[in-house]
Structures are given as C-alpha cells and as structure tokens.
Amino acid sequence: MKRFWPFILFVVLAGFLYVGLYLNPREVPSPLINKPAPMFTLAQLHEPSKQFSPSEMKGKVWLLNVWASWCVSCREEHPVLMALAERNIVPIYGLDYKDKREDGLGWLAKGGNPYTMSMSDNEGRIGIDYGVYGVPETYVIDKDGIIRYKQIGPVTPDSLRETILPLVAGLQAK
C-alpha cells in the first residue's frame, strides 16, 4: 500500500491543477460581499480641504472605483466609465490609490473625469480595508452601505451590461 501513496498524491494534485485551469482569476471571492462597506474619511482629490465619507451616501446606490494614474488597466476602463458617467445612471466615486495628488489630477485633466468626486488614498490604507488586490477595482454599494459586488480588473462594456447595471437597477428599485 505504501507504494501507491505517491501515485494517489499525484492524482489529487493533478486534479486540483486541472480544475484550476478553468477558474476565472478575476472572480476572487471577497469576504466583504454582503457586508457593510468599511467607513473612512478622506480628503477630496480636487479640494483637499474638504473630506468625504461613505456615510454621506446612505440612501443611494453608488459605485466606488479604485484607480491610479500609474495604472495601465485603468486607461483601458476609463472610456467605459466616461460613457457610464454621461448616462447618469449611478454616481461613480473614485479612490485614487497609492498615487501622488498632482499625478491623479493631471491624469483626470488629460483623460476626462467620470467621477462625481475622487478621494486621495496616497498611502493605500483605505484600499487595504476594502481588500484591494490591485487597481482597478470597482464596488457596487447599496442604499444601506452594503457592498453587493466587487469587480476585479477593468470594468468592460460586457461586465457593465451583464452584471453591474442590472444589479444597480435592482438595488435602486428597492
């Protein structure tokens, strides 16, 4: 029987690897789904003398998009966010993550600003509280301040149409 243990171990590991080939790396389950969004108070990017807290959003469905001027994937999703902002379906709040204020401001001035407001998280503390793996990430937060969805990676036209907007519509109807 001892001779078969290496073979059994090999079969089990091969099975895990085989299953792993078919998993979507963007679908990392977040422990924050269906839990209250972490509270914070941060300076606004455009007006650092003013602050923002998610508690101001009670009673509203909104998106929190984590972005940075140095993020290549953020450039990919930026036109999608600009188009969404023009449609005025849901407010988009930005969290400028681990970025210099002037770089974030310059990037928005150059590419357009889809955000109702952006906050500056230059040290990345709030990103840690939200479990940010990397930028961009987008959270759908309901009227009670509960995180209902987390998009890892850029928001695409497909993810917007198939997942985010139907969820937002359902949450707004409640």
Secondary structure, 3 states (H helix, E strand, C coil): CHHHHHHHHHHHHHHHHHHHCCCCCCCCCCCCCCCECCCCCEEECCCCCCEECHHHHCCCCEEEEEECCCCHHHHHHHHHHHHHHHHCCCCEEEEEECCCHHHHHHHHHHHCCCCCEEEEECCCHHHHHCCCCCCCEEEEECCCCEEEEEEECCCCHHHHHHHHHHHHHHHHHC
